Amino acid sequence: MSNAECALLTTQGFIMTIITIDGPSGGGKSTVSRILAQQLGYTYLDTGAMYRAVGWQAQADNVDLTNEEEVKTMLATIQLEMTPGDDDAKVIVNGQDVSSAIRSAEMGMVASRVSALPQVRQKLTELQRQIGAKGRIVAEGRDMGTVVFSNAPHKFFLDASAHERAKRRTLQLQEKGEKADEREILAQIEQRDHADASRDIAPLKAASDAITIDSSQISAENVVKFIVDQLAKK
């Protein structure tokens, strides 16, 4: 983004605000949100990592997710910290760095399960709103524009075909030196899409006032440029 664009956004009052970017797994939300936050000087709020972190702790403690008391006990003691990292946000759970451990496809499915639990969603929603109250954030997730920040002035829904998302995720894992089967990842993505969209609490969907972007054939940089253009128009 040019200095002129930055000046325009600052002058028109967009700097003290909240921008939400929702969408399914692998749609490019994290990359776009991170770049956009850096360009605007905002805080990048990776809410997906927060749910993955809770899921990781639930597995580590062998918590029965169908047992409300066990879930309640875990949530009462969990300490969650997030700080900027070189790529994804650095996530610390109860003093342990789980940044890499929570990024697996398996943890993505666990995150989908815990995000459907009312107790988990209530706790993390409260935490997310506390962070958002400070302003100047790009909030990325699945219900940022519909539930957590329903009054946010700038909402976007970033989507892409399941096949494209599976391809991106496979390449991402391979670049990290990890083994990845694109067909297996596609199946996991389709399974998670169904779980996220059909859950009773805060199902995945675009907010009625969100701008939907199909990133299947668009680079992250061009998506960011499009978003900045939309912000300038408002």
C-alpha positions as CSV (number, residue, x, y, z in Angstrom):
1,M,0.0,0.0,0.0
2,S,1.3,3.4,-0.9
3,N,2.0,6.2,1.6
4,A,-0.9,8.2,-0.1
5,E,-3.3,5.3,0.6
6,C,-2.1,5.0,4.2
7,A,-2.7,8.8,4.6
8,L,-6.1,8.5,3.1
9,L,-7.1,5.7,5.5
10,T,-5.8,7.6,8.5
11,T,-7.4,10.9,7.5
12,Q,-10.8,9.3,7.0
13,G,-10.7,7.6,10.4
14,F,-10.3,4.0,9.5
15,I,-7.2,3.5,11.8
16,M,-9.3,3.3,15.0
17,T,-11.6,0.5,13.8
18,I,-12.1,-3.3,13.4
19,I,-11.8,-5.2,10.1
20,T,-13.2,-8.8,10.1
21,I,-12.1,-11.5,7.7
22,D,-14.0,-14.7,7.9
23,G,-14.0,-17.8,5.7
24,P,-13.4,-21.6,5.5
25,S,-10.1,-23.3,6.3
26,G,-7.4,-22.8,3.7
27,G,-9.1,-19.8,2.0
28,G,-6.1,-17.6,2.6
29,K,-7.5,-15.7,5.6
30,S,-4.3,-15.9,7.7
31,T,-2.0,-14.7,4.9
32,V,-4.3,-11.9,3.8
33,S,-5.1,-10.8,7.4
34,R,-1.4,-10.7,8.4
35,I,-0.4,-8.7,5.3
36,L,-3.3,-6.3,5.7
37,A,-2.5,-5.8,9.4
38,Q,1.1,-5.0,8.7
39,Q,0.3,-2.5,6.0
40,L,-2.3,-0.7,8.2
41,G,-0.3,-0.9,11.4
42,Y,-3.1,-3.0,13.0
43,T,-2.9,-5.9,15.4
44,Y,-3.6,-9.3,13.7
45,L,-6.0,-11.4,15.7
46,D,-5.7,-15.0,14.7
47,T,-8.8,-16.5,16.4
48,G,-8.5,-19.8,14.6
49,A,-5.2,-20.3,16.5
50,M,-7.0,-19.7,19.8
51,Y,-9.5,-22.5,19.2
52,R,-6.7,-24.8,18.0
53,A,-4.8,-24.0,21.2
54,V,-7.8,-24.9,23.4
55,G,-8.2,-28.1,21.4
56,W,-4.5,-28.9,21.9
57,Q,-4.9,-28.5,25.7
58,A,-8.0,-30.6,25.7
59,Q,-6.1,-33.4,24.0
60,A,-3.1,-33.0,26.3
61,D,-5.3,-33.2,29.4
62,N,-7.4,-36.1,27.9
63,V,-10.5,-34.0,28.4
64,D,-13.8,-35.6,27.4
65,L,-15.4,-32.9,25.2
66,T,-18.8,-34.4,25.9
67,N,-18.3,-33.8,29.7
68,E,-19.2,-30.2,30.6
69,E,-17.5,-30.4,34.0
70,E,-14.2,-31.5,32.5
71,V,-14.4,-28.8,29.8
72,K,-15.3,-26.2,32.5
73,T,-12.3,-27.3,34.7
74,M,-9.9,-27.0,31.7
75,L,-11.2,-23.5,30.8
76,A,-10.9,-22.3,34.4
77,T,-7.1,-22.9,34.4
78,I,-6.0,-22.5,30.8
79,Q,-3.6,-19.6,30.2
80,L,-3.5,-18.5,26.6
81,E,-1.0,-16.0,25.1
82,M,-0.5,-14.8,21.5
83,T,2.3,-12.8,20.1
84,P,3.5,-11.9,16.6
85,G,5.7,-14.6,15.0
86,D,7.8,-14.8,11.9
87,D,4.9,-16.4,10.0
88,D,1.8,-17.5,12.0
89,A,1.1,-16.0,15.4
90,K,3.2,-17.5,18.3
91,V,0.9,-19.3,20.6
92,I,1.7,-20.2,24.2
93,V,-0.6,-22.4,26.2
94,N,0.1,-22.8,30.0
95,G,3.7,-21.7,29.4
96,Q,4.3,-24.1,26.5
97,D,4.9,-23.0,22.9
98,V,2.4,-24.9,20.7
99,S,2.7,-22.7,17.6
100,S,3.8,-25.6,15.4
101,A,1.8,-28.4,17.1
102,I,-1.6,-26.7,16.5
103,R,-1.2,-26.2,12.8
104,S,-1.8,-29.8,11.7
105,A,-5.0,-30.9,9.9
106,E,-5.8,-33.1,12.9
107,M,-5.8,-30.1,15.2
108,G,-8.0,-28.2,12.7
109,M,-10.6,-30.9,13.2
110,V,-10.2,-30.8,17.0
111,A,-10.6,-27.0,16.8
112,S,-13.9,-27.4,14.9
113,R,-15.2,-29.7,17.7
114,V,-14.2,-27.4,20.6
115,S,-15.5,-24.3,18.7
116,A,-19.0,-25.9,18.8
117,L,-18.9,-26.0,22.6
118,P,-20.8,-23.1,24.2
119,Q,-18.4,-22.8,27.2
120,V,-15.4,-22.6,24.9
121,R,-17.0,-20.2,22.5
122,Q,-18.2,-17.9,25.3
123,K,-14.7,-17.7,26.9
124,L,-12.9,-17.0,23.7
125,T,-15.5,-14.6,22.5
126,E,-15.0,-12.6,25.6
127,L,-11.3,-12.6,25.2
128,Q,-11.5,-11.6,21.6
129,R,-13.8,-8.7,22.4
130,Q,-11.4,-7.5,25.1
131,I,-8.7,-7.4,22.5
132,G,-11.0,-5.7,20.0
133,A,-12.0,-3.0,22.4
134,K,-8.6,-1.5,21.9
135,G,-9.3,-1.0,18.2
136,R,-6.9,-1.2,15.3
137,I,-7.3,-4.9,14.7
138,V,-7.8,-7.3,11.7
139,A,-9.8,-10.1,13.2
140,E,-9.6,-13.4,11.3
141,G,-11.8,-16.4,11.9
142,R,-15.2,-18.0,11.2
143,D,-17.7,-15.8,13.1
144,M,-15.9,-12.5,13.5
145,G,-18.4,-10.5,11.3
146,T,-21.5,-12.5,12.3
147,V,-21.1,-12.9,16.1
148,V,-17.9,-11.5,17.8
149,F,-17.8,-8.1,16.1
150,S,-21.2,-8.0,14.5
151,N,-21.1,-4.2,14.5
152,A,-17.7,-3.9,12.8
153,P,-17.8,-1.4,10.0
154,H,-15.7,-3.4,7.6
155,K,-16.4,-7.1,6.9
156,F,-15.0,-9.5,4.4
157,F,-15.6,-13.2,3.7
158,L,-12.7,-14.9,1.9
159,D,-13.5,-18.1,0.1
160,A,-11.9,-20.5,-2.4
161,S,-12.8,-23.9,-3.9
162,A,-12.1,-26.9,-1.7
163,H,-9.7,-28.3,-4.3
164,E,-7.7,-25.0,-4.4
165,R,-7.6,-24.9,-0.6
166,A,-6.4,-28.5,-0.4
167,K,-3.7,-27.7,-3.0
168,R,-2.5,-24.7,-1.0
169,R,-2.4,-26.6,2.2
170,T,-0.4,-29.4,0.7
171,L,2.2,-27.1,-0.7
172,Q,2.4,-25.2,2.6
173,L,3.1,-28.5,4.5
174,Q,5.6,-29.7,1.9
175,E,7.5,-26.4,2.1
176,K,7.9,-27.1,5.8
177,G,9.4,-30.5,5.0
178,E,6.3,-32.4,6.1
179,K,4.5,-35.2,4.3
180,A,1.2,-34.3,2.8
181,D,-1.4,-36.2,0.8
182,E,-3.6,-33.7,-1.2
183,R,-6.5,-36.2,-1.4
184,E,-6.5,-36.8,2.3
185,I,-6.3,-33.0,3.0
186,L,-9.2,-32.4,0.6
187,A,-11.3,-34.9,2.5
188,Q,-10.4,-33.3,5.8
189,I,-11.3,-29.8,4.4
190,E,-14.6,-31.0,3.1
191,Q,-15.4,-32.6,6.4
192,R,-14.5,-29.5,8.3
193,D,-16.5,-27.3,6.0
194,H,-19.5,-29.4,6.7
195,A,-18.9,-29.4,10.5
196,D,-18.3,-25.6,10.6
197,A,-21.3,-24.8,8.5
198,S,-23.8,-27.1,10.2
199,R,-23.0,-26.5,13.9
200,D,-25.8,-25.0,16.0
201,I,-23.6,-22.2,17.5
202,A,-22.2,-19.5,15.2
203,P,-22.1,-21.6,12.0
204,L,-19.7,-20.6,9.3
205,K,-21.4,-18.1,6.9
206,A,-20.8,-14.7,5.4
207,A,-22.3,-11.8,7.4
208,S,-25.2,-10.2,5.5
209,D,-23.1,-7.0,5.1
210,A,-19.8,-8.6,4.3
211,I,-18.1,-8.4,1.0
212,T,-17.4,-11.9,-0.4
213,I,-14.1,-12.5,-2.2
214,D,-13.3,-15.7,-4.1
215,S,-9.5,-16.1,-3.9
216,S,-9.3,-19.3,-6.0
217,Q,-7.5,-17.5,-8.8
218,I,-6.3,-14.4,-7.0
219,S,-3.0,-13.9,-5.1
220,A,-3.0,-12.8,-1.5
221,E,-1.4,-9.5,-2.4
222,N,-4.2,-8.7,-4.9
223,V,-6.8,-9.7,-2.3
224,V,-5.2,-7.2,0.1
225,K,-5.2,-4.5,-2.5
226,F,-8.9,-5.1,-3.2
227,I,-9.7,-4.8,0.5
228,V,-7.7,-1.6,0.8
229,D,-9.6,-0.2,-2.2
230,Q,-12.9,-1.1,-0.5
231,L,-11.8,0.6,2.8
232,A,-10.9,3.7,0.9
233,K,-14.3,3.8,-0.8
234,K,-16.0,3.8,2.5
